[in-house]
Amino acid sequence: MSFLGKEVRMNRLLSKRDGRYLGITVDHAMARGVMRGLDTIEDTLAKLVAGEPDALTMHKGLAEKCYAKHAGKIPLVVKCSTFSPYQPDLDTVVGDVEEAVRLGADAVSVGCIVCGDTQPAQVAALGKMAKDAASFGMPLVAHIYPRGNQIAKDCYYKAEYVMYAARLGAELGVDIVKTSYTGDPESFAKVVQACPAKVVVAGGSPGKDLEHYFQMAYDVVDAGAIGVTFGRFVFQYGDPASLIKAISSIIHGKNSVKEALDLLAYLENEKK
């Protein structure tokens, strides 16, 4: 059974120009601590909205308490699960689709860590969330990563494990799979090919330079993914709005890495 509501929401999330996606997440506080940028969340949200990403992902409390002034400007994805600094490989459900509907969300998202002892419980939760989302005509985004305790850390970004994670999401009815980048477009193209769902890449840990992240955005689209979802790299940057516009020029404008870097420099100079 299909619902018009799901098509309407998907059309809000994905650019009508090209079907691509640049998402920004601010769902880190429960999982990783109240880091820089999240400690001034209202100011950060205003800067992110000014950059006009395709969607913002946050937990229900932030949406209710901080996002009302931005309602209708940028699509909202409500995060319905989280891990913690103390249980990093176990995502626990903390919200549901009905709450997301009440908040006016355009999608729900959940995390799922595979390749570990906690996989069965998380897969069961993901399967139920997929059923509930379908019942409400709500798109489902899943943040699926192969980083469980049954594999070595040097396997977390290998194509065979990322492919397994992405395909698991598609098998359970996920609409957009957010997963790890394998490091090169050739191997990541195999992940995309094996996953019937739409695929986006997570930004990963901060610390790399601008060119690294811009090159990642360029390469994953070249590999067939619909885009990227970035978090800390963007909201901890000095000028998040300009940075989002520069990344968007790669995702939606087909700019080269150099063109995007030049655009960012221009936008930042304009504000001086």
C-alpha atoms as an extended CHARMM CRD file, in Angstrom:
* protein
*
       272  EXT
         1         1  MET       CA              0.0000000000        0.0000000000        0.0000000000  PROA      1               0.0000000000
         2         2  SER       CA              1.3270000000        3.4410000000       -0.8890000000  PROA      2               0.0000000000
         3         3  PHE       CA              0.4110000000        6.7970000000        0.6070000000  PROA      3               0.0000000000
         4         4  LEU       CA              0.4880000000       10.2170000000       -1.0470000000  PROA      4               0.0000000000
         5         5  GLY       CA              1.8500000000       11.6300000000        2.2010000000  PROA      5               0.0000000000
         6         6  LYS       CA              5.0930000000        9.7250000000        1.8170000000  PROA      6               0.0000000000
         7         7  GLU       CA              5.5840000000       10.9960000000       -1.7070000000  PROA      7               0.0000000000
         8         8  VAL       CA              4.8670000000       14.5620000000       -0.5750000000  PROA      8               0.0000000000
         9         9  ARG       CA              7.4180000000       14.3160000000        2.2350000000  PROA      9               0.0000000000
        10        10  MET       CA             10.0660000000       12.7070000000        0.0390000000  PROA      10              0.0000000000
        11        11  ASN       CA              9.6150000000       15.5130000000       -2.4750000000  PROA      11              0.0000000000
        12        12  ARG       CA             10.2850000000       18.0250000000        0.2830000000  PROA      12              0.0000000000
        13        13  LEU       CA             13.4450000000       16.2100000000        1.3690000000  PROA      13              0.0000000000
        14        14  LEU       CA             14.9980000000       15.6380000000       -2.0420000000  PROA      14              0.0000000000
        15        15  SER       CA             15.7640000000       18.4820000000       -4.3630000000  PROA      15              0.0000000000
        16        16  LYS       CA             13.2200000000       18.7970000000       -7.1550000000  PROA      16              0.0000000000
        17        17  ARG       CA             16.1030000000       19.7990000000       -9.4360000000  PROA      17              0.0000000000
        18        18  ASP       CA             18.0830000000       16.5890000000       -9.1900000000  PROA      18              0.0000000000
        19        19  GLY       CA             16.7550000000       14.2840000000       -6.4650000000  PROA      19              0.0000000000
        20        20  ARG       CA             19.9070000000       14.8110000000       -4.4130000000  PROA      20              0.0000000000
        21        21  TYR       CA             20.2760000000       15.4810000000       -0.7120000000  PROA      21              0.0000000000
        22        22  LEU       CA             22.4040000000       17.5240000000        1.6730000000  PROA      22              0.0000000000
        23        23  GLY       CA             21.3640000000       16.8540000000        5.2540000000  PROA      23              0.0000000000
        24        24  ILE       CA             22.7490000000       18.3680000000        8.4520000000  PROA      24              0.0000000000
        25        25  THR       CA             22.4780000000       16.6070000000       11.8250000000  PROA      25              0.0000000000
        26        26  VAL       CA             22.4690000000       18.0860000000       15.3260000000  PROA      26              0.0000000000
        27        27  ASP       CA             21.5370000000       14.8590000000       17.1140000000  PROA      27              0.0000000000
        28        28  HSD       CA             24.9130000000       14.3180000000       18.8110000000  PROA      28              0.0000000000
        29        29  ALA       CA             24.4590000000       15.5180000000       22.4050000000  PROA      29              0.0000000000
        30        30  MET       CA             23.0210000000       12.3420000000       23.9410000000  PROA      30              0.0000000000
        31        31  ALA       CA             25.3430000000       10.1520000000       21.8940000000  PROA      31              0.0000000000
        32        32  ARG       CA             28.6250000000       12.0400000000       22.2180000000  PROA      32              0.0000000000
        33        33  GLY       CA             28.1440000000       14.7980000000       24.7710000000  PROA      33              0.0000000000
        34        34  VAL       CA             27.2160000000       18.4890000000       24.5410000000  PROA      34              0.0000000000
        35        35  MET       CA             30.0100000000       19.5280000000       22.2200000000  PROA      35              0.0000000000
        36        36  ARG       CA             30.9360000000       22.9270000000       20.8420000000  PROA      36              0.0000000000
        37        37  GLY       CA             28.1600000000       24.2320000000       18.6070000000  PROA      37              0.0000000000
        38        38  LEU       CA             25.5000000000       22.2420000000       20.4160000000  PROA      38              0.0000000000
        39        39  ASP       CA             26.0510000000       24.2240000000       23.6050000000  PROA      39              0.0000000000
        40        40  THR       CA             24.6320000000       27.2670000000       21.7860000000  PROA      40              0.0000000000
        41        41  ILE       CA             21.9720000000       25.3430000000       19.9220000000  PROA      41              0.0000000000
        42        42  GLU       CA             19.5390000000       28.1480000000       19.0890000000  PROA      42              0.0000000000
        43        43  ASP       CA             22.2780000000       30.2790000000       17.5520000000  PROA      43              0.0000000000
        44        44  THR       CA             23.6500000000       27.2440000000       15.7040000000  PROA      44              0.0000000000
        45        45  LEU       CA             20.2410000000       26.3120000000       14.3150000000  PROA      45              0.0000000000
        46        46  ALA       CA             19.7590000000       29.8470000000       12.9680000000  PROA      46              0.0000000000
        47        47  LYS       CA             23.1110000000       29.6630000000       11.1610000000  PROA      47              0.0000000000
        48        48  LEU       CA             22.3350000000       26.2170000000        9.7240000000  PROA      48              0.0000000000
        49        49  VAL       CA             18.9140000000       27.2850000000        8.4700000000  PROA      49              0.0000000000
        50        50  ALA       CA             20.5110000000       30.3040000000        6.7660000000  PROA      50              0.0000000000
        51        51  GLY       CA             22.6110000000       27.9040000000        4.7090000000  PROA      51              0.0000000000
        52        52  GLU       CA             19.4710000000       26.2380000000        3.3300000000  PROA      52              0.0000000000
        53        53  PRO       CA             20.3640000000       22.5370000000        3.5450000000  PROA      53              0.0000000000
        54        54  ASP       CA             17.8220000000       20.0150000000        2.2920000000  PROA      54              0.0000000000
        55        55  ALA       CA             16.9660000000       18.8850000000        5.8350000000  PROA      55              0.0000000000
        56        56  LEU       CA             17.9590000000       19.1460000000        9.4940000000  PROA      56              0.0000000000
        57        57  THR       CA             17.9560000000       16.1040000000       11.7980000000  PROA      57              0.0000000000
        58        58  MET       CA             17.3590000000       16.4990000000       15.5400000000  PROA      58              0.0000000000
        59        59  HSD       CA             15.6530000000       14.8330000000       18.4860000000  PROA      59              0.0000000000
        60        60  LYS       CA             12.0590000000       15.6140000000       19.3930000000  PROA      60              0.0000000000
        61        61  GLY       CA             12.9040000000       17.8380000000       22.3720000000  PROA      61              0.0000000000
        62        62  LEU       CA             15.0660000000       20.1710000000       20.3040000000  PROA      62              0.0000000000
        63        63  ALA       CA             12.4440000000       20.2570000000       17.5840000000  PROA      63              0.0000000000
        64        64  GLU       CA              9.7380000000       21.2430000000       20.0470000000  PROA      64              0.0000000000
        65        65  LYS       CA             11.7510000000       23.7340000000       22.0800000000  PROA      65              0.0000000000
        66        66  CYS       CA             14.0410000000       25.3450000000       19.4970000000  PROA      66              0.0000000000
        67        67  TYR       CA             12.7920000000       24.8140000000       15.9580000000  PROA      67              0.0000000000
        68        68  ALA       CA              9.3940000000       26.5480000000       15.9100000000  PROA      68              0.0000000000
        69        69  LYS       CA             10.8090000000       29.8500000000       14.6020000000  PROA      69              0.0000000000
        70        70  HSD       CA             12.2530000000       27.9780000000       11.6160000000  PROA      70              0.0000000000
        71        71  ALA       CA              9.2270000000       25.7950000000       10.9210000000  PROA      71              0.0000000000
        72        72  GLY       CA              8.4880000000       25.4140000000        7.2310000000  PROA      72              0.0000000000
        73        73  LYS       CA             11.8420000000       26.8270000000        6.1120000000  PROA      73              0.0000000000
        74        74  ILE       CA             13.9000000000       23.6170000000        6.1030000000  PROA      74              0.0000000000
        75        75  PRO       CA             12.4760000000       20.0620000000        6.1970000000  PROA      75              0.0000000000
        76        76  LEU       CA             12.6850000000       18.4090000000        9.6090000000  PROA      76              0.0000000000
        77        77  VAL       CA             13.8950000000       14.8640000000       10.2710000000  PROA      77              0.0000000000
        78        78  VAL       CA             13.1370000000       13.6510000000       13.7930000000  PROA      78              0.0000000000
        79        79  LYS       CA             15.7230000000       11.2790000000       15.2300000000  PROA      79              0.0000000000
        80        80  CYS       CA             14.0150000000        8.4470000000       17.0870000000  PROA      80              0.0000000000
        81        81  SER       CA             16.9800000000        6.5940000000       18.5780000000  PROA      81              0.0000000000
        82        82  THR       CA             20.3650000000        7.2470000000       20.1240000000  PROA      82              0.0000000000
        83        83  PHE       CA             23.4450000000        5.5310000000       21.4770000000  PROA      83              0.0000000000
        84        84  SER       CA             25.5360000000        6.9480000000       24.3170000000  PROA      84              0.0000000000
        85        85  PRO       CA             29.1850000000        7.5070000000       25.1900000000  PROA      85              0.0000000000
        86        86  TYR       CA             28.8500000000        4.5090000000       27.4920000000  PROA      86              0.0000000000
        87        87  GLN       CA             27.1640000000        2.1170000000       25.0300000000  PROA      87              0.0000000000
        88        88  PRO       CA             28.5120000000        3.2910000000       21.6630000000  PROA      88              0.0000000000
        89        89  ASP       CA             27.3870000000        0.2270000000       19.7190000000  PROA      89              0.0000000000
        90        90  LEU       CA             23.7790000000        0.1360000000       20.9510000000  PROA      90              0.0000000000
        91        91  ASP       CA             21.1390000000        2.4760000000       19.5290000000  PROA      91              0.0000000000
        92        92  THR       CA             18.0370000000        2.6350000000       21.7170000000  PROA      92              0.0000000000
        93        93  VAL       CA             14.6390000000        3.8120000000       20.4900000000  PROA      93              0.0000000000
        94        94  VAL       CA             13.6110000000        7.0620000000       22.2010000000  PROA      94              0.0000000000
        95        95  GLY       CA             10.8410000000        8.3230000000       19.9090000000  PROA      95              0.0000000000
        96        96  ASP       CA              8.2010000000        7.1380000000       17.4790000000  PROA      96              0.0000000000
        97        97  VAL       CA              6.5250000000        8.0280000000       14.2090000000  PROA      97              0.0000000000
        98        98  GLU       CA              3.3800000000        9.4010000000       15.8370000000  PROA      98              0.0000000000
        99        99  GLU       CA              5.4390000000       11.9830000000       17.7290000000  PROA      99              0.0000000000
       100       100  ALA       CA              7.1930000000       12.9430000000       14.4960000000  PROA      100             0.0000000000
       101       101  VAL       CA              3.8390000000       13.4470000000       12.7740000000  PROA      101             0.0000000000
       102       102  ARG       CA              2.7310000000       15.7160000000       15.6140000000  PROA      102             0.0000000000
       103       103  LEU       CA              5.9210000000       17.7490000000       15.1850000000  PROA      103             0.0000000000
       104       104  GLY       CA              5.3300000000       18.1730000000       11.4510000000  PROA      104             0.0000000000
       105       105  ALA       CA              8.3710000000       16.1210000000       10.4680000000  PROA      105             0.0000000000
       106       106  ASP       CA              9.1580000000       15.1960000000        6.8960000000  PROA      106             0.0000000000
       107       107  ALA       CA             10.9730000000       11.9970000000        7.9230000000  PROA      107             0.0000000000
       108       108  VAL       CA             12.0590000000        9.9450000000       10.9140000000  PROA      108             0.0000000000
       109       109  SER       CA             15.5310000000        8.5260000000       11.4120000000  PROA      109             0.0000000000
       110       110  VAL       CA             17.0050000000        5.7860000000       13.5590000000  PROA      110             0.0000000000
       111       111  GLY       CA             20.4720000000        4.4020000000       14.1330000000  PROA      111             0.0000000000
       112       112  CYS       CA             21.4800000000        0.7730000000       13.7860000000  PROA      112             0.0000000000
       113       113  ILE       CA             24.9260000000       -0.6500000000       14.5400000000  PROA      113             0.0000000000
       114       114  VAL       CA             25.5340000000       -3.9820000000       12.8150000000  PROA      114             0.0000000000
       115       115  CYS       CA             28.2100000000       -6.6750000000       13.0240000000  PROA      115             0.0000000000
       116       116  GLY       CA             28.0380000000       -6.9570000000       16.8140000000  PROA      116             0.0000000000
       117       117  ASP       CA             26.2720000000       -8.6810000000       19.6810000000  PROA      117             0.0000000000
       118       118  THR       CA             23.6000000000       -5.9720000000       19.8360000000  PROA      118             0.0000000000
       119       119  GLN       CA             22.6180000000       -6.3220000000       16.1680000000  PROA      119             0.0000000000
       120       120  PRO       CA             19.5330000000       -8.5500000000       16.6970000000  PROA      120             0.0000000000
       121       121  ALA       CA             17.8030000000       -6.0820000000       19.0240000000  PROA      121             0.0000000000
       122       122  GLN       CA             18.6230000000       -3.1040000000       16.8160000000  PROA      122             0.0000000000
       123       123  VAL       CA             17.4890000000       -4.8490000000       13.6450000000  PROA      123             0.0000000000
       124       124  ALA       CA             14.2010000000       -5.7550000000       15.3370000000  PROA      124             0.0000000000
       125       125  ALA       CA             13.7060000000       -2.1210000000       16.3490000000  PROA      125             0.0000000000
       126       126  LEU       CA             14.5110000000       -0.9340000000       12.8290000000  PROA      126             0.0000000000
       127       127  GLY       CA             12.0410000000       -3.3920000000       11.3330000000  PROA      127             0.0000000000
       128       128  LYS       CA              9.2660000000       -2.1450000000       13.6140000000  PROA      128             0.0000000000
       129       129  MET       CA             10.0950000000        1.4790000000       12.8690000000  PROA      129             0.0000000000
       130       130  ALA       CA              9.9100000000        0.7290000000        9.1380000000  PROA      130             0.0000000000
       131       131  LYS       CA              6.4360000000       -0.7460000000        9.5990000000  PROA      131             0.0000000000
       132       132  ASP       CA              5.2140000000        2.2180000000       11.6480000000  PROA      132             0.0000000000
       133       133  ALA       CA              6.7100000000        4.7430000000        9.2330000000  PROA      133             0.0000000000
       134       134  ALA       CA              5.0320000000        3.0760000000        6.2820000000  PROA      134             0.0000000000
       135       135  SER       CA              1.6920000000        3.1140000000        8.1010000000  PROA      135             0.0000000000
       136       136  PHE       CA              1.9130000000        6.8970000000        8.5250000000  PROA      136             0.0000000000
       137       137  GLY       CA              3.3100000000        7.6190000000        5.0660000000  PROA      137             0.0000000000
       138       138  MET       CA              6.5500000000        8.8100000000        6.6830000000  PROA      138             0.0000000000
       139       139  PRO       CA              9.9460000000        8.4030000000        4.9860000000  PROA      139             0.0000000000
       140       140  LEU       CA             12.4990000000        6.4980000000        7.0550000000  PROA      140             0.0000000000
       141       141  VAL       CA             16.1910000000        7.3620000000        7.2170000000  PROA      141             0.0000000000
       142       142  ALA       CA             18.5130000000        4.8590000000        8.9030000000  PROA      142             0.0000000000
       143       143  HSD       CA             22.0350000000        5.6080000000       10.1040000000  PROA      143             0.0000000000
       144       144  ILE       CA             23.5490000000        2.1380000000        9.6490000000  PROA      144             0.0000000000
       145       145  TYR       CA             27.2030000000        1.4730000000       10.3710000000  PROA      145             0.0000000000
       146       146  PRO       CA             29.2450000000       -1.7450000000       10.5590000000  PROA      146             0.0000000000
       147       147  ARG       CA             31.0840000000       -1.0950000000       13.7940000000  PROA      147             0.0000000000
       148       148  GLY       CA             29.8860000000       -3.8160000000       16.1740000000  PROA      148             0.0000000000
       149       149  ASN       CA             32.1850000000       -5.8060000000       18.4420000000  PROA      149             0.0000000000
       150       150  GLN       CA             32.3060000000       -8.8400000000       16.1530000000  PROA      150             0.0000000000
       151       151  ILE       CA             34.5720000000       -7.1340000000       13.6200000000  PROA      151             0.0000000000
       152       152  ALA       CA             37.9170000000       -5.3820000000       13.9240000000  PROA      152             0.0000000000
       153       153  LYS       CA             38.0680000000       -1.5890000000       13.7510000000  PROA      153             0.0000000000
       154       154  ASP       CA             39.9590000000       -1.7420000000       10.4590000000  PROA      154             0.0000000000
       155       155  CYS       CA             36.8440000000       -3.3530000000        8.9240000000  PROA      155             0.0000000000
       156       156  TYR       CA             34.5170000000       -0.4390000000        9.7150000000  PROA      156             0.0000000000
       157       157  TYR       CA             35.0580000000        1.1930000000        6.3100000000  PROA      157             0.0000000000
       158       158  LYS       CA             35.6840000000       -1.8490000000        4.1330000000  PROA      158             0.0000000000
       159       159  ALA       CA             33.2880000000       -2.1430000000        1.2190000000  PROA      159             0.0000000000
       160       160  GLU       CA             32.0160000000       -5.6320000000        2.0740000000  PROA      160             0.0000000000
       161       161  TYR       CA             30.9020000000       -4.5520000000        5.5470000000  PROA      161             0.0000000000
       162       162  VAL       CA             29.4630000000       -1.2070000000        4.4600000000  PROA      162             0.0000000000
       163       163  MET       CA             27.6360000000       -3.0080000000        1.6540000000  PROA      163             0.0000000000
       164       164  TYR       CA             26.1420000000       -5.4100000000        4.2040000000  PROA      164             0.0000000000
       165       165  ALA       CA             24.9970000000       -2.5330000000        6.4080000000  PROA      165             0.0000000000
       166       166  ALA       CA             23.4160000000       -0.6080000000        3.5430000000  PROA      166             0.0000000000
       167       167  ARG       CA             21.6940000000       -3.6590000000        2.0810000000  PROA      167             0.0000000000
       168       168  LEU       CA             20.2820000000       -4.5710000000        5.4950000000  PROA      168             0.0000000000
       169       169  GLY       CA             18.5370000000       -1.2120000000        5.6000000000  PROA      169             0.0000000000
       170       170  ALA       CA             17.0930000000       -1.6330000000        2.1290000000  PROA      170             0.0000000000
       171       171  GLU       CA             15.8890000000       -5.1490000000        2.9780000000  PROA      171             0.0000000000
       172       172  LEU       CA             13.9550000000       -3.7630000000        5.9650000000  PROA      172             0.0000000000
       173       173  GLY       CA             12.2490000000       -0.9930000000        4.0020000000  PROA      173             0.0000000000
       174       174  VAL       CA             14.4550000000        2.0110000000        4.7600000000  PROA      174             0.0000000000
       175       175  ASP       CA             14.0540000000        4.8370000000        2.2300000000  PROA      175             0.0000000000
       176       176  ILE       CA             17.3990000000        6.5870000000        2.7540000000  PROA      176             0.0000000000
       177       177  VAL       CA             20.4190000000        4.7460000000        4.1130000000  PROA      177             0.0000000000
       178       178  LYS       CA             23.1090000000        6.8720000000        5.7410000000  PROA      178             0.0000000000
       179       179  THR       CA             26.3250000000        4.9200000000        6.0720000000  PROA      179             0.0000000000
       180       180  SER       CA             30.1060000000        5.1000000000        6.1350000000  PROA      180             0.0000000000
       181       181  TYR       CA             32.2400000000        6.0600000000        3.1630000000  PROA      181             0.0000000000
       182       182  THR       CA             34.5880000000        3.3290000000        1.9840000000  PROA      182             0.0000000000
       183       183  GLY       CA             37.2790000000        5.8230000000        1.0380000000  PROA      183             0.0000000000
       184       184  ASP       CA             37.1150000000        5.7960000000       -2.7480000000  PROA      184             0.0000000000
       185       185  PRO       CA             34.3450000000        6.1400000000       -5.3540000000  PROA      185             0.0000000000
       186       186  GLU       CA             35.0830000000        2.8000000000       -7.0170000000  PROA      186             0.0000000000
       187       187  SER       CA             34.4280000000        0.6710000000       -3.9340000000  PROA      187             0.0000000000
       188       188  PHE       CA             31.5520000000        2.8810000000       -2.7990000000  PROA      188             0.0000000000
       189       189  ALA       CA             29.8560000000        2.4670000000       -6.1800000000  PROA      189             0.0000000000
       190       190  LYS       CA             29.5750000000       -1.2400000000       -5.3190000000  PROA      190             0.0000000000
       191       191  VAL       CA             27.7910000000       -0.3330000000       -2.0870000000  PROA      191             0.0000000000
       192       192  VAL       CA             25.3200000000        1.8750000000       -3.9560000000  PROA      192             0.0000000000
       193       193  GLN       CA             24.7380000000       -0.7670000000       -6.6040000000  PROA      193             0.0000000000
       194       194  ALA       CA             23.9540000000       -3.3970000000       -3.9600000000  PROA      194             0.0000000000
       195       195  CYS       CA             21.4960000000       -1.1590000000       -2.0870000000  PROA      195             0.0000000000
       196       196  PRO       CA             18.0270000000       -0.6180000000       -3.6470000000  PROA      196             0.0000000000
       197       197  ALA       CA             17.3980000000        2.2250000000       -1.1810000000  PROA      197             0.0000000000
       198       198  LYS       CA             18.7790000000        5.7180000000       -1.6770000000  PROA      198             0.0000000000
       199       199  VAL       CA             22.2460000000        6.1120000000       -0.1470000000  PROA      199             0.0000000000
       200       200  VAL       CA             23.9450000000        9.0500000000        1.5430000000  PROA      200             0.0000000000
       201       201  VAL       CA             27.3210000000        9.1830000000        3.2710000000  PROA      201             0.0000000000
       202       202  ALA       CA             27.9500000000       10.2490000000        6.8440000000  PROA      202             0.0000000000
       203       203  GLY       CA             30.5600000000       12.9350000000        7.3950000000  PROA      203             0.0000000000
       204       204  GLY       CA             32.3950000000       10.9820000000       10.0550000000  PROA      204             0.0000000000
       205       205  SER       CA             34.7650000000       12.3290000000       12.6710000000  PROA      205             0.0000000000
       206       206  PRO       CA             36.0140000000       15.9100000000       12.2970000000  PROA      206             0.0000000000
       207       207  GLY       CA             39.6690000000       16.7930000000       11.9290000000  PROA      207             0.0000000000
       208       208  LYS       CA             40.1180000000       16.6120000000        8.1740000000  PROA      208             0.0000000000
       209       209  ASP       CA             40.4880000000       19.7470000000        6.0800000000  PROA      209             0.0000000000
       210       210  LEU       CA             37.8590000000       21.3520000000        3.8840000000  PROA      210             0.0000000000
       211       211  GLU       CA             39.2210000000       19.7910000000        0.7330000000  PROA      211             0.0000000000
       212       212  HSD       CA             38.8520000000       16.3010000000        2.2380000000  PROA      212             0.0000000000
       213       213  TYR       CA             35.1350000000       16.7690000000        2.9520000000  PROA      213             0.0000000000
       214       214  PHE       CA             34.4640000000       18.4930000000       -0.3500000000  PROA      214             0.0000000000
       215       215  GLN       CA             36.2240000000       15.6890000000       -2.2070000000  PROA      215             0.0000000000
       216       216  MET       CA             34.1470000000       13.1370000000       -0.3020000000  PROA      216             0.0000000000
       217       217  ALA       CA             30.9330000000       14.9150000000       -1.3050000000  PROA      217             0.0000000000
       218       218  TYR       CA             32.0330000000       15.0270000000       -4.9290000000  PROA      218             0.0000000000
       219       219  ASP       CA             33.1290000000       11.3950000000       -5.0160000000  PROA      219             0.0000000000
       220       220  VAL       CA             30.0590000000        9.8610000000       -3.3920000000  PROA      220             0.0000000000
       221       221  VAL       CA             27.7220000000       11.5980000000       -5.8360000000  PROA      221             0.0000000000
       222       222  ASP       CA             29.9850000000       10.4680000000       -8.6470000000  PROA      222             0.0000000000
       223       223  ALA       CA             29.6300000000        6.9280000000       -7.2560000000  PROA      223             0.0000000000
       224       224  GLY       CA             25.8290000000        7.0850000000       -7.4750000000  PROA      224             0.0000000000
       225       225  ALA       CA             24.8280000000        8.1650000000       -3.9750000000  PROA      225             0.0000000000
       226       226  ILE       CA             22.2330000000       10.9310000000       -3.6700000000  PROA      226             0.0000000000
       227       227  GLY       CA             24.3620000000       13.0360000000       -1.3510000000  PROA      227             0.0000000000
       228       228  VAL       CA             25.7930000000       13.4700000000        2.1280000000  PROA      228             0.0000000000
       229       229  THR       CA             24.7350000000       14.1170000000        5.7010000000  PROA      229             0.0000000000
       230       230  PHE       CA             27.2320000000       16.1390000000        7.7170000000  PROA      230             0.0000000000
       231       231  GLY       CA             27.2140000000       17.1200000000       11.3800000000  PROA      231             0.0000000000
       232       232  ARG       CA             30.1710000000       18.2860000000       13.4670000000  PROA      232             0.0000000000
       233       233  PHE       CA             32.2300000000       19.3320000000       10.4650000000  PROA      233             0.0000000000
       234       234  VAL       CA             29.5080000000       21.8580000000        9.5840000000  PROA      234             0.0000000000
       235       235  PHE       CA             28.0250000000       23.0800000000       12.8650000000  PROA      235             0.0000000000
       236       236  GLN       CA             31.4670000000       23.5920000000       14.4340000000  PROA      236             0.0000000000
       237       237  TYR       CA             32.7450000000       25.5610000000       11.4420000000  PROA      237             0.0000000000
       238       238  GLY       CA             33.1140000000       29.3250000000       11.8550000000  PROA      238             0.0000000000
       239       239  ASP       CA             30.5670000000       30.1530000000        9.1400000000  PROA      239             0.0000000000
       240       240  PRO       CA             28.1620000000       27.2100000000        8.8120000000  PROA      240             0.0000000000
       241       241  ALA       CA             25.7880000000       28.9740000000        6.4070000000  PROA      241             0.0000000000
       242       242  SER       CA             28.4960000000       29.6700000000        3.8350000000  PROA      242             0.0000000000
       243       243  LEU       CA             29.9200000000       26.1780000000        4.2590000000  PROA      243             0.0000000000
       244       244  ILE       CA             26.5340000000       24.5900000000        3.5770000000  PROA      244             0.0000000000
       245       245  LYS       CA             26.1160000000       26.6700000000        0.4330000000  PROA      245             0.0000000000
       246       246  ALA       CA             29.5590000000       25.5960000000       -0.7750000000  PROA      246             0.0000000000
       247       247  ILE       CA             28.8110000000       21.8940000000       -0.1720000000  PROA      247             0.0000000000
       248       248  SER       CA             25.4380000000       22.3280000000       -1.8410000000  PROA      248             0.0000000000
       249       249  SER       CA             27.2040000000       23.6730000000       -4.9130000000  PROA      249             0.0000000000
       250       250  ILE       CA             28.8780000000       20.2610000000       -5.2270000000  PROA      250             0.0000000000
       251       251  ILE       CA             25.7920000000       18.1740000000       -4.4760000000  PROA      251             0.0000000000
       252       252  HSD       CA             23.3090000000       20.2150000000       -6.5020000000  PROA      252             0.0000000000
       253       253  GLY       CA             25.4090000000       22.4690000000       -8.7240000000  PROA      253             0.0000000000
       254       254  LYS       CA             27.9330000000       19.8490000000       -9.8490000000  PROA      254             0.0000000000
       255       255  ASN       CA             30.7660000000       22.1740000000       -8.8890000000  PROA      255             0.0000000000
       256       256  SER       CA             34.2900000000       20.8290000000       -8.6740000000  PROA      256             0.0000000000
       257       257  VAL       CA             36.1100000000       20.7950000000       -5.3490000000  PROA      257             0.0000000000
       258       258  LYS       CA             38.1060000000       23.8570000000       -6.3940000000  PROA      258             0.0000000000
       259       259  GLU       CA             34.9660000000       25.7220000000       -7.4640000000  PROA      259             0.0000000000
       260       260  ALA       CA             33.3450000000       24.9500000000       -4.1170000000  PROA      260             0.0000000000
       261       261  LEU       CA             36.4110000000       26.1270000000       -2.2000000000  PROA      261             0.0000000000
       262       262  ASP       CA             36.4540000000       29.3300000000       -4.2480000000  PROA      262             0.0000000000
       263       263  LEU       CA             32.7490000000       29.8620000000       -3.5730000000  PROA      263             0.0000000000
       264       264  LEU       CA             33.2690000000       29.4030000000        0.1600000000  PROA      264             0.0000000000
       265       265  ALA       CA             36.1090000000       31.9400000000        0.1620000000  PROA      265             0.0000000000
       266       266  TYR       CA             33.9420000000       34.4040000000       -1.7500000000  PROA      266             0.0000000000
       267       267  LEU       CA             30.9580000000       34.0050000000        0.5880000000  PROA      267             0.0000000000
       268       268  GLU       CA             33.1370000000       34.4230000000        3.6640000000  PROA      268             0.0000000000
       269       269  ASN       CA             34.8270000000       37.5150000000        2.2450000000  PROA      269             0.0000000000
       270       270  GLU       CA             31.4280000000       39.0350000000        1.4880000000  PROA      270             0.0000000000
       271       271  LYS       CA             30.6090000000       38.8950000000        5.2030000000  PROA      271             0.0000000000
       272       272  LYS       CA             33.7690000000       40.6980000000        6.3040000000  PROA      272             0.0000000000
